Amino acid sequence: MLKGSLGLIALSSLLLSGTAFAQEKIKVGVTATLEGTYTVLGEDGMRGHQTALNVLGKKIGDKELEFVVASTDATPDSAVRAVRKLIEQDKVQILLSPLSGDEGIAVKNFAKTHPELTFVNAASGAQETTYVDPAPNFFRYNMDGAQWQVGLGKYAYETKGYRKIATVGEDYSFIYTQVFGLVLEFCGAGGQVTNRQWVPLGTKDFASVIAALPDDVDAIYLGLGGADAVNFLNQYQQAGGKAHLMGGSIMIDQTILSSKGSAKNALIGTIAASGQADTWEDPGWQKFVKAYQDSFPESKRFPSPSLLATNYYGSTMALILALRQVNGDLSNNQAKLKDALAKIEIDAPNGKIKLDANRQAIGTNFVTEVVDDGKGALFSKVVKVIPNVNQTLGYDPAVFAKIGLPSRTVPECKKY
Amino acid sequence: MARFIERHPAWALIVIIAVAVLLWLVFAIWPPGLEAAIGRKRLFLNAVLNGITLGGLYFLVASGFTLIFGLMRNVNLAHGSLYLFGGYIGYAISTWTGSWILSFIVAFIAVALVGVILQLAVFRRMEGQDLRQTMVTIGLSIVFADLMLWVFGGDFYQVQTPSWLIGPVQLPLLTAIKSSGEPVYLQYPLVRLVIFAASVVIGIAMWLALNRTRIGMIVRAGVDDRDILAATGVRIQLVFVLVFALGAGLAGIAGVVGGTFQSLSPGEDTRFLLASLVVVIVGGMGSIPGAALGAVIIGLAEQLGSVYIPTYAIVVTFLIMVVVLALRPQGLLARR
């Protein structure tokens, strides 16, 4: 009897929710690299996304946001497949995607085939995505890889006194962009980049790469992320490596700094630059760190949010705030939303962010140094904060255009 | 050997010259011209040693795979899952007890038990139905992958190398002579050498067990003709279970090795399944020496490729597989 009446109540509530209390939903598709080399990055990105929902809520006026998550593996085709599935099967209206550089370029191109929808970049940072032939419905609230390296080259040259460096990086667009930013500034200051080594994404055995590292340089720059970075450090330790290191934005990041084992200790003292610094004292950042820590039990998160969590937080925040400005109005091919997104300025945890004409973020960058907190946990400590970093890195756009697009060999090591 | 030279004098000559060149490359001090053309000797020696030690790891995974195939004609596509599972077990044991050696023993036993359960509960029920078994193993590998993702998450795990194995050793191989006349010897990570030595020992032990013991004789007979062997009164099912357990256990050990000098994470299972497939296709399905040869070839190709043609390194392995399939489809050391 009880069972029967319970069933009846459940059934009627189901029917009611379908009719009388119909609350309009806004469907948003989210992608993250929950497979492959960048799994850990994707997971922490989703934590940042969740933190944003906890802080801001899912209500847009009388509508409610509904999120559908799809997994990718950092390859462009996996990202396009995931986005296509979200649009065609799940009928999402807005995309929060993708995480990784090559994915970003592919999704941006795909966005052009759906001009009626809105794409908010989640965390990807290849320069080409918004610099070359940008899609009018693709918005990026995080800086690109080159912007994230601003300050590092000068700091290495002037303060650390490095004159000759070599780089090792994963062979894809985001790391090209990072090395681009580093080389421009380091060589502009007078330094030399003698050797650029590229390894395929997902390399497991770095022994030969480590053997090929030149020993006549002052420091070695590592542009690796996720499992690749952990593998590299582990084998670097086994090979007894002792060079000074410099790190890219996903190398000196909680995804690596809180990995298990002792190999990460090679990073203590490493200088890096990124869109965030773990120990920044800004109240907005500290509030975000607290919200992140409170959202998840200690064993299910990092001690402090990674760059990916921060990016996902920022992009989710921008989307929700813009949706609230237009009261969830998605009529007329989401024209109002797109307009609001292009104009909005957000107070992201890692500084103020606004968009340029290509809908690319102008934001704050941080030069950092890795420190041990005394209890064995590693954090990136702020050395320098650089506000208002734009995509042309302060260069005149015409000069910047002449440098060429980031690739294995571009830019040349010279003063532009 | 002598017969091979008599039958293929041209090939024998090429092989002898290749070996001589290789020995010269390894032991001689390179003239400056050669260093200018193909890079420093240190790099070459490192790549060769890395290739051989990586081959050791591939051999551990692939030998179990090829053993199971040889006897039961069962292409166990869940072999990669066994590898990853062994790695996770090894990680858990080594962080819990702090003993690296113990983690190998426990991983071997635990994964061998999984192998026994698989054989008894799954494969025995569909004996002789190759296609069905293969499909079931694909399904199982997906289920295992999700279960492990559920338990261990997407994190990277690394089995902690014991402190006495961390760091490089000096090998008696000259890489260069400094201008002061002081010789420079090669530095190489100790842990890789130890792991390689262990895989050689395991390989020789397996060869001896297969060729010099009664059980080995039964297994070899089973490879040739299962039905006749069963008709002679051998308890063939017991042999199957034993072989499956051994093959699975080896994958488990390989997991700990892989977790020590690389890392463990979701996706590693398919990577090692693919690697062992390539290795046994090159070496010859069902042949232990074939697995050893295939493993060293693939390991060398990967490492030399990553040094000398980094952009196309990934392709080299598959090119080798294509060439072998085209010229000698049964594999280099297959008997038929």
Interface residues (C-beta under 8 A of the other chain):
Chain A: L34 E35 G36 T37 T39 V40 G42 E43 D73 D171 Q197 W198 V199 P200 T203 K204 D205 A207 S208 V209 A211 A212 G226 A227 V230 N231 N234 Q235 Q237 Q238 A239 G240 S259 K260 G261 S262 A263
Chain B: G39 R42 L43 N46 A47 N50 T53 L54 G153 G154 D155 F156 Y157 Q158 Q160 T161 L165 I166 G167 P168 Q187 Y188 P189 L190 V191 R192 F261 Q262 S263 S265 P266 G267 R271 E302 Q303 L304 S306 V307 P310 T311 A313 I314
